[in-house]
Amino acid sequence: MSENPFKIIEPREEIPATVKKEVMGSVKSVVLLLRFVQLFIGDFTSVFIDKFKTNAPKNK
């Protein structure tokens, strides 16, 4: 059986380079994805609320 992947890493231990590379790659991918979503959607809550308002603007 292989080594336990969920073993607790002590503070004095060095993180394996492969794990560090995988985690940083995943973080960079998520950040890039979030930036693209932010670029195209912007503030989606205000857009959503504006589309479904029930009170029509009053022009006097």
C-alpha positions as CSV (number, residue, x, y, z in Angstrom):
1,M,0.0,0.0,0.0
2,S,1.3,3.5,-0.8
3,E,2.0,6.2,1.7
4,N,-1.0,8.0,3.3
5,P,-1.7,11.2,1.2
6,F,-3.5,12.8,4.2
7,K,-0.6,12.5,6.6
8,I,-0.2,15.6,8.7
9,I,2.9,17.6,7.8
10,E,4.7,19.0,10.8
11,P,5.8,22.6,10.7
12,R,9.4,21.7,10.7
13,E,9.0,19.4,7.7
14,E,9.5,20.6,4.1
15,I,6.5,20.3,1.8
16,P,7.3,18.0,-1.1
17,A,8.0,19.9,-4.3
18,T,5.5,18.0,-6.4
19,V,2.7,18.8,-4.0
20,K,3.7,22.4,-3.8
21,K,3.8,22.6,-7.6
22,E,0.3,21.0,-7.9
23,V,-1.3,23.3,-5.3
24,M,0.2,26.5,-6.9
25,G,-0.9,25.4,-10.3
26,S,-4.4,24.8,-9.1
27,V,-4.5,28.2,-7.3
28,K,-3.3,30.0,-10.4
29,S,-6.0,28.2,-12.5
30,V,-8.8,29.2,-10.1
31,V,-7.6,32.8,-9.9
32,L,-7.5,33.0,-13.7
33,L,-11.0,31.5,-14.0
34,L,-12.3,34.0,-11.4
35,R,-10.8,36.9,-13.2
36,F,-12.4,35.9,-16.5
37,V,-15.8,35.5,-14.7
38,Q,-15.3,38.9,-13.1
39,L,-14.4,40.4,-16.5
40,F,-17.5,39.2,-18.4
41,I,-20.1,39.2,-15.6
42,G,-19.0,42.1,-13.4
43,D,-21.4,42.7,-10.6
44,F,-23.9,39.9,-11.3
45,T,-26.1,40.7,-8.3
46,S,-26.9,44.2,-9.5
47,V,-27.5,42.9,-13.0
48,F,-29.8,40.2,-11.7
49,I,-31.7,42.7,-9.5
50,D,-32.1,45.2,-12.4
51,K,-33.6,42.6,-14.7
52,F,-36.2,41.4,-12.2
53,K,-37.3,44.7,-10.6
54,T,-41.1,45.0,-10.3
55,N,-41.3,48.7,-9.7
56,A,-41.2,50.7,-13.0
57,P,-39.4,54.0,-12.9
58,K,-41.7,57.0,-12.5
59,N,-41.3,59.7,-15.2
60,K,-43.0,62.9,-14.3
